[in-house]
Structures are given as structure tokens and as C-alpha cells.
């Protein structure tokens, strides 16, 4: 039972981080129909900028995180203005490839400045362990869950009550109509990209705090696809619930996957690392039976 | 389709290279590929072999993505199937390489058709994500199916021999790659003059209209996946027999992305563009490396950042091409040719 609880908490932490990344992802997709393969690199940039400010320059962590958030917003706007703006109306392959090109460029810049070797992240988030019902959890993970939930609540409120949030939903629904109602679609895109980069930077700090600053932080960009497909590409609650489901699933597979070992052994298959591939198998199944995900709008074209 | 060229008979219309200039260029290319290996340095030979193999893979992907409009992020995995298939057939079953390669290509075609099935319900973005999943799943299977592939350890492939000569040098293997590339080009170019190829293009342009006009989407989409995967498998199998070692690290998602970049930069829906793209994307990092090495005396720090320069250049080239010339090098080259053919009345 201890193990189960432990795994559940681990799963929730992973899930919260995944949900945060997925949120930024869904935000951009909702507003502009762009699928952002560079989301993982936004995390990487966030983690390294905080690392550079706090550990290398030595500013207090509050200032460091605030500056990182500011930097992320600027980065988001710049990316939208310089790269994505010229691709409005282009085929989906071009849009996918340009974000892939962007991810390659961002990764190269980060690694050229800070190198590829993993470094310890400045420990400003307390990480002593806490005992909950017999399961031992580091406090930073609980903070990660808490922070993710707060951010998700803030974003939900933003979408329902703020002017920009409503404008964004309107744009997502129909760009033409939004334009004719006096909404600046360009502004909406810029806001979507900056908020998304902001969410990613915060997620990057949380991930770096748990695993250290390294190239691995960017790797989470690919793991977000099962989450957004499961939850629905254009659904904010979907991103949250999808993230938590995938997080739990990864944790349980990692924890109990070895029971499958004897089953797979006769054909020479090794069950190790099953938790990395299970989300993608789920992804394929979801795509086959319910491509718009659990909560997504059913707008996918049938062939 | 060139401007300023007027056909008056069906026979003229059917000719692959109707213009005198095209015939001269073809002759020049033939002379180049026949003479080059005799004058090239070993380093240049390695590069041109890489370009040849990348061209085959790029043509394969272009058949699927450029001509049929089905985005695939699973290229790396399909190449892995070809490489491991051919390598295992040669190493474990002792098949000669000239038999192992076509068998492996056929296996890859079948695997490609299976993973192409989601394309019947999904398109665009969703298909891209489905093929991304295929990439992750296939690569996981390859690295964990220890009983079959040896897992993460590299697979050693026996040396290929032909008529008593062992194909152990870049020079000797060059001719094998050249033969395969010429075959691939001929099949691809003629494919799009046939019923099948026209059906592929119709699916890309408007799938519903294509179906209304009697193109069986189920059949042709799977056929596109199978045809494409066959050539992709071929390029994987050639890597296996050229490098004599198969390692999963060569076939990750990075590889899939590399090939998508190749066909975008070369030109979507263009066979010759695939080759231009493959040459460009293979030579770009090599050039950067050489420039970096020659500047080492001036800027001592530069050697450390060469890998990042290459990566940054890779990303930047994709972005710049998509913004300024989405139709790729093939379009640039066509513009140059049009300019001179219509000169002095080019507009």
C-alpha cells in the first residue's frame, strides 16, 4: 500500500508538470491552430535562464524567477512575431517544421552558452522529505503540484473572465468573426505565445528543481503529445486531467511494470522502460477510437 | 512543367527530358558520378555515400509526404526496420546481402503499411502525431527486443561481397549506392507518370474529390505508405551494409526530423529536390565543421561550439527556407533555369 501511495504521489507530480506544459501547448493550439514542437525548449530556456541568474550571477531567487518570467514573455512575443506570423495560412507541415527548426535553434543557443553537462539547480525550493500516510515525498514535488494547480486555476479564470481570455476563445472559435468584432487577432496570438512561454518557463524551473539543469529538461516536450491527445488538443481541463492520467500511468508502469517481465520474456522482449512507451501506445489507441480526446471539441475531419 | 516549351505530339509530351539543355545537364551529371569516385579524397567519398543514402531515404519520404500529402514523423523508425531487418537476415540467417536488402525492404514496406493504417482516419496534425507515436513505439521495440535485435548493443553486420570482391571500402560501396539511387530515381520519376502516382497526387490535393473521382483512398494511402517505406527501408539497409554496424541511435526522432527538413529544403513533391536537399543538409554540417576547424587558430573556443553551430544552422536553415522559399531548392533551381531559357524576355 505504501508503494501504491508513493507511486500515486510521484504520478501526481509528473502529471502536474506535464499538465503545465500541456497547458501552454493547448493555449497556442487553441488560439492559433499551431502545434508547438518547441514547447520542450521553452522549458529548457526557462530552466537555464533561472539557473544563470540565480546560480551564476547570484541574484536572489525571487528576482531571478521574476526576470525569467519576463524573459519568457518577451521570447514568446518575439517567436510569434518573427517566425510564426509569416506562416499564417501555410500548410500544417510547414508550421510543424518551423517549430521543429525553432526547437533546434533554441536548444543550440542554450547549449552553446551553458554546455550540455547536467548541473545542480540552485536549491531555493525546499526539498526535505515529508511523510504523508506512510509515503515519503520530497517537499519540492508537493510544491510543484500546488503551484501547477494554482496556475491552472489562474488560467481557467483568465479564460472565463478576462478581456484577453475571452478574446482568445473567440479567436479560437472563428478568426474571421473575431476580427469583425474588433478583436485584434495579432494581439491574441502574441498573448497566447507569451502566456504559453511563461507557463513553460515555470514548468522548466519546477522540472529543473527535481532533475537538475540538463538537456533532459527539454525532452519533456515530446512526452506532452500523449497528454494533449488524451485530453483533447483544444481543451484546458483536458490538458490538466490528461496530464494527471498520463503521469499516474507512467508512475504505475514504472512501479509495477516488472510484473509484465515474465510475460514478455519468452519472446525475448525486455519490459524495462515500459513507462516511456505506454503513453504513446495509449496515444495511438485514443487516436483510433476518439481522436478529439476526452474533452476536445469534435471538429476533426473524417477521411 | 517549364514555361516556353510547347509540345505538339503525345510522344513529345511523354518524354522525360525533352529539352536539349536537359540532355546536356543529364550527360554532365552522368560524367560527374562516373568520374567523381576516381578523383575524390576518402573524406569526399564518405560524404557522397552519405548523400546517396540520404537521397534514397528522402525520395522515399517525399513519395509519402511531398506527393501524397501524408506527414510522417516515423522515418527514423522505418529506416531502423530496414537496417535491422537486413542486418539480422545477413548476420543471423546468413543470407547474402543482395538478398537480405530486398527482403528487408519488403518487410519495411509491410510495417509501413501497418503503421499507415491510422492515415485512413487521421490527417494533417493528427497523422503527424500518430507517426510520432509509431516512431517511439518501434524504436522502443527495437531497443528492448533483446532476443531478436540484441537490444541497445550495436548489431554487427557481416561484410558484403560481390563476385569475390569484398565491398569494404567507400569506393567499392559507392557503386552499390549509385545503382540503388539510380533505380530509386527511375522508379519515383516514372511512378508519377503512372495511374498510381497520379492517384497519390490527387489524394494530396483534395482527398474527398479524389475519392469522388474513383480513387480508392484505403488502397492508395496504404500503397503510398508501403512504397515510401520500401525506399526508406532501402536506405536503412544500405547504411547497415555500408557501416557494418547497426545502432539504434542512428534512427531516433532526430533522424525523422532530419529527413523532413531534407525534403522541405530540397522541395516537397520533387524527386530531384530530394537529392538537392540531401546534398545540402549533409554538406552543411560538414562545411561548418571544416570552416570551424580552419578558424581554430584565430578563435580557440570555436572547436567546442561547432556541434551547437551545426544544430543552430540546421534550425535556422529550416526556418529561413520556410519563410522565404517554402518550395525549396528545387524551386530556386527552376527559377534560374527559367531565367536563362526565357532570356532576354524573362519577367
Contacts between the chains, C-beta under 8 A, distances in Angstrom:
chain1	res1	chain2	res2	distance
A	35	B	125	5.6
A	35	B	128	7.7
A	35	B	129	8.0
A	83	B	319	6.0
A	83	B	323	7.6
A	86	B	323	4.9
A	87	B	322	6.7
A	87	B	323	7.3
A	90	B	322	7.6
A	90	B	326	6.8
A	92	B	71	7.1
A	92	B	124	4.5
A	92	B	125	5.4
A	92	B	128	7.4
A	93	B	65	6.8
A	93	B	71	5.2
A	93	B	128	7.8
A	93	B	260	7.7
A	93	B	264	7.5
A	93	B	268	7.6
A	94	B	264	7.5
A	94	B	322	5.2
A	94	B	326	6.0
A	96	B	71	7.0
A	96	B	125	7.4
A	96	B	128	5.9
A	97	B	260	5.9
A	97	B	261	6.9
A	97	B	264	5.5
A	97	B	318	5.8
A	97	B	322	6.2
A	98	B	318	6.7
A	98	B	319	5.7
A	98	B	322	4.9
A	98	B	323	7.7
A	100	B	257	5.5
A	100	B	260	7.4
A	100	B	261	7.7
A	100	B	315	7.9
A	100	B	318	6.8
A	101	B	261	7.5
A	101	B	314	7.5
A	101	B	315	4.3
A	101	B	316	7.1
A	101	B	317	7.6
A	101	B	318	3.2
A	101	B	319	4.4
A	101	B	322	7.2
A	102	B	315	6.4
A	102	B	319	6.5
A	103	B	315	7.1
A	104	B	257	7.8
A	104	B	311	5.6
A	104	B	312	7.3
A	104	B	314	5.2
A	104	B	315	3.2
A	104	B	318	7.3
A	105	B	311	7.8
A	105	B	312	5.4
A	105	B	315	3.3
A	105	B	316	5.7
A	105	B	319	7.0
A	106	B	315	7.7
A	107	B	311	6.4
A	107	B	315	7.9
A	108	B	308	4.5
A	108	B	309	7.4
A	108	B	310	7.9
A	108	B	311	3.8
A	108	B	312	3.6
A	108	B	314	7.9
A	108	B	315	6.5
A	109	B	308	7.6
A	109	B	312	6.5
A	111	B	308	5.2
A	111	B	311	7.6
A	112	B	305	4.9
A	112	B	308	3.8
A	112	B	309	7.5
A	112	B	312	7.2
A	222	B	132	7.5
A	222	B	136	7.7
A	222	B	253	7.0
A	225	B	129	5.5
A	225	B	132	6.3
A	225	B	133	7.5
A	226	B	133	7.8
A	229	B	126	7.9
A	229	B	129	6.1
A	233	B	125	7.8
A	267	B	145	7.7
A	267	B	147	6.6
A	268	B	145	5.9
A	268	B	146	5.7
A	268	B	147	1.6
A	268	B	148	5.7
A	269	B	141	7.6
A	269	B	144	5.8
A	269	B	145	5.1
A	269	B	146	7.4
A	269	B	147	7.1
A	270	B	144	4.5
A	270	B	145	7.5
A	270	B	146	5.1
A	270	B	151	6.6
A	271	B	144	7.4
A	272	B	144	6.6
A	273	B	140	7.0
A	273	B	143	7.9
A	273	B	144	6.7
A	276	B	136	7.7
A	276	B	140	6.8
A	277	B	136	6.2
A	277	B	137	5.9
A	277	B	140	4.0
A	280	B	132	7.9
A	280	B	133	4.2
A	280	B	136	4.5
A	280	B	137	5.5
A	280	B	140	8.0
A	281	B	133	7.6
A	281	B	137	6.4
A	283	B	129	7.0
A	283	B	130	7.7
A	283	B	133	4.7
A	284	B	118	7.0
A	284	B	130	6.3
A	284	B	133	4.9
A	284	B	134	7.6
A	284	B	137	7.3
A	287	B	118	6.0
A	287	B	121	7.8
A	287	B	122	6.1
A	287	B	126	6.2
A	287	B	129	7.2
A	287	B	130	5.2
A	287	B	133	7.6
A	288	B	118	6.4
A	288	B	121	7.0
A	291	B	121	6.9
A	291	B	122	6.1
A	291	B	126	5.6
A	300	B	122	7.7
A	300	B	126	6.5
A	301	B	123	6.7
A	302	B	121	6.9
A	303	B	119	7.7
A	303	B	120	6.2
A	303	B	121	6.0
A	303	B	122	7.2
A	303	B	123	5.7
A	303	B	207	6.1
A	303	B	217	6.6
